[in-house]
């Protein structure tokens, strides 16, 4: 015996309770996240433009960042919802709407 107190008995394992209906799951892209990303892109594009970067390069860079973000969300979330949005946007743009 080392004189240490005995560890407490293990408690019964209870599954975590689901989040309330009004709250989204952690990690979801919400309106606040979207606003932050939008303002970041606008700020970055403006800063690059003021430094003399051609507009075509700025649009290419920001488009690449958006593509990487979309691919990350697709991979992390299973991608069904995002892919549905992207396919709908492609179909609408192809139809001229």
GROMACS elastic network, one bead per residue, 0.5 to 0.9 nm:
[ bonds ]
;  ai    aj funct       b0    kb
    1     4     6  0.76888   500
    2     5     6  0.88229   500
    3     6     6  0.89589   500
    4     7     6  0.88109   500
    5     8     6  0.89674   500
    6     9     6  0.88270   500
    7    10     6  0.86487   500
    8    11     6  0.84908   500
   10    13     6  0.85047   500
   11    14     6  0.87948   500
   14    17     6  0.85545   500
   17    20     6  0.88350   500
   18    21     6  0.86399   500
   19    22     6  0.81228   500
   19    23     6  0.63309   500
   19    24     6  0.73833   500
   19    25     6  0.70303   500
   20    23     6  0.56081   500
   20    24     6  0.81734   500
   21    24     6  0.76389   500
   23    26     6  0.88339   500
   24    27     6  0.84861   500
   24    28     6  0.68010   500
   24    30     6  0.82703   500
   25    28     6  0.59628   500
   26    29     6  0.88221   500
   27    30     6  0.88175   500
   28    33     6  0.88093   500
   28    77     6  0.88358   500
   29    32     6  0.80465   500
   29    33     6  0.58939   500
   29    34     6  0.68398   500
   29    73     6  0.88341   500
   30    33     6  0.53359   500
   30    34     6  0.62382   500
   30    35     6  0.87404   500
   31    34     6  0.50053   500
   31    35     6  0.61411   500
   31    36     6  0.86391   500
   32    35     6  0.51546   500
   32    36     6  0.62701   500
   32    37     6  0.86757   500
   33    36     6  0.51324   500
   33    37     6  0.61808   500
   33    38     6  0.85577   500
   34    37     6  0.51308   500
   34    38     6  0.60608   500
   34    39     6  0.85974   500
   35    38     6  0.50694   500
   35    39     6  0.61193   500
   35    40     6  0.84694   500
   36    39     6  0.52662   500
   36    40     6  0.60790   500
   36    41     6  0.86501   500
   37    40     6  0.50264   500
   37    41     6  0.61592   500
   37    42     6  0.86052   500
   38    41     6  0.51939   500
   38    42     6  0.61980   500
   38    43     6  0.85684   500
   39    42     6  0.50555   500
   39    43     6  0.60180   500
   39    44     6  0.84881   500
   40    43     6  0.51174   500
   40    44     6  0.60423   500
   40    45     6  0.84947   500
   41    44     6  0.51061   500
   41    45     6  0.60030   500
   41    46     6  0.84520   500
   41    62     6  0.70436   500
   42    45     6  0.51789   500
   42    46     6  0.60484   500
   42    47     6  0.85323   500
   43    46     6  0.51411   500
   43    47     6  0.60730   500
   43    48     6  0.85745   500
   44    47     6  0.51578   500
   44    48     6  0.61562   500
   44    49     6  0.85528   500
   44    58     6  0.88213   500
   44    62     6  0.86061   500
   45    48     6  0.52126   500
   45    49     6  0.61178   500
   45    50     6  0.86364   500
   45    55     6  0.86104   500
   45    58     6  0.61789   500
   45    59     6  0.79623   500
   45    62     6  0.76009   500
   46    49     6  0.50515   500
   46    50     6  0.61363   500
   46    51     6  0.86300   500
   47    50     6  0.51515   500
   47    51     6  0.62831   500
   47    52     6  0.88731   500
   47    53     6  0.89923   500
   48    51     6  0.50893   500
   48    52     6  0.65480   500
   48    53     6  0.55096   500
   48    54     6  0.83710   500
   48    55     6  0.86904   500
   48    58     6  0.69646   500
   49    52     6  0.52110   500
   49    53     6  0.51697   500
   49    54     6  0.68467   500
   49    55     6  0.68099   500
   49    58     6  0.74836   500
   50    53     6  0.74124   500
   52    55     6  0.88139   500
   53    56     6  0.84615   500
   53    57     6  0.68243   500
   53    58     6  0.68241   500
   54    57     6  0.54655   500
   54    58     6  0.65228   500
   54    59     6  0.89304   500
   55    58     6  0.50092   500
   55    59     6  0.61783   500
   55    60     6  0.85280   500
   56    59     6  0.52361   500
   56    60     6  0.61470   500
   56    61     6  0.86368   500
   57    60     6  0.50118   500
   57    61     6  0.60905   500
   57    62     6  0.85954   500
   58    61     6  0.51376   500
   58    62     6  0.61313   500
   58    63     6  0.83796   500
   59    62     6  0.51881   500
   59    63     6  0.58309   500
   59    64     6  0.83979   500
   60    63     6  0.50968   500
   60    64     6  0.60964   500
   60    65     6  0.86371   500
   61    64     6  0.51371   500
   61    65     6  0.62763   500
   61    66     6  0.86976   500
   62    66     6  0.61620   500
   62    67     6  0.85930   500
   63    66     6  0.50255   500
   63    67     6  0.61579   500
   63    68     6  0.86599   500
   64    67     6  0.50109   500
   64    68     6  0.62039   500
   64    69     6  0.85733   500
   65    68     6  0.51744   500
   65    69     6  0.61905   500
   65    70     6  0.86261   500
   66    69     6  0.50281   500
   66    70     6  0.60795   500
   66    71     6  0.85355   500
   67    70     6  0.50716   500
   67    71     6  0.60897   500
   67    72     6  0.85188   500
   68    71     6  0.51073   500
   68    72     6  0.61175   500
   68    73     6  0.86645   500
   69    72     6  0.50583   500
   69    73     6  0.62087   500
   69    74     6  0.85186   500
   70    73     6  0.51558   500
   70    74     6  0.60597   500
   70    75     6  0.85972   500
   70    82     6  0.77799   500
   71    75     6  0.61132   500
   71    76     6  0.85248   500
   71    79     6  0.86087   500
   72    75     6  0.51578   500
   72    76     6  0.60260   500
   72    77     6  0.84283   500
   73    76     6  0.51114   500
   73    77     6  0.58173   500
   73    78     6  0.81147   500
   73    79     6  0.69780   500
   73    82     6  0.76480   500
   74    77     6  0.54749   500
   74    78     6  0.58053   500
   74    80     6  0.76022   500
   74    81     6  0.83840   500
   74    82     6  0.62969   500
   74    83     6  0.73251   500
   75    78     6  0.57058   500
   75    79     6  0.61576   500
   76    79     6  0.73639   500
   77    80     6  0.77778   500
   77    81     6  0.83861   500
   77    82     6  0.85126   500
   78    81     6  0.81762   500
   78    82     6  0.87624   500
   79    82     6  0.53120   500
   79    83     6  0.56847   500
   79    84     6  0.82880   500
   80    83     6  0.52690   500
   80    84     6  0.60888   500
   80    85     6  0.87364   500
   81    84     6  0.51369   500
   81    85     6  0.63901   500
   81    86     6  0.87778   500
   82    85     6  0.51135   500
   82    86     6  0.61972   500
   82    87     6  0.85789   500
   83    86     6  0.50154   500
   83    87     6  0.59853   500
   83    88     6  0.83955   500
   84    87     6  0.52044   500
   84    88     6  0.60607   500
   84    89     6  0.85751   500
   85    88     6  0.51189   500
   85    89     6  0.61563   500
   85    90     6  0.86277   500
   86    89     6  0.50841   500
   86    90     6  0.61538   500
   86    91     6  0.86091   500
   87    90     6  0.50329   500
   87    91     6  0.61096   500
   87    92     6  0.85532   500
   88    91     6  0.51241   500
   88    92     6  0.61147   500
   88    93     6  0.85549   500
   89    92     6  0.51306   500
   89    93     6  0.60747   500
   89    94     6  0.84717   500
   90    93     6  0.51672   500
   90    94     6  0.60484   500
   90    95     6  0.85579   500
   91    94     6  0.50482   500
   91    95     6  0.61385   500
   91    96     6  0.86832   500
   91    97     6  0.89029   500
   92    95     6  0.50433   500
   92    96     6  0.62526   500
   92    97     6  0.53408   500
   93    96     6  0.50822   500
   93    97     6  0.58677   500
   94    97     6  0.77406   500
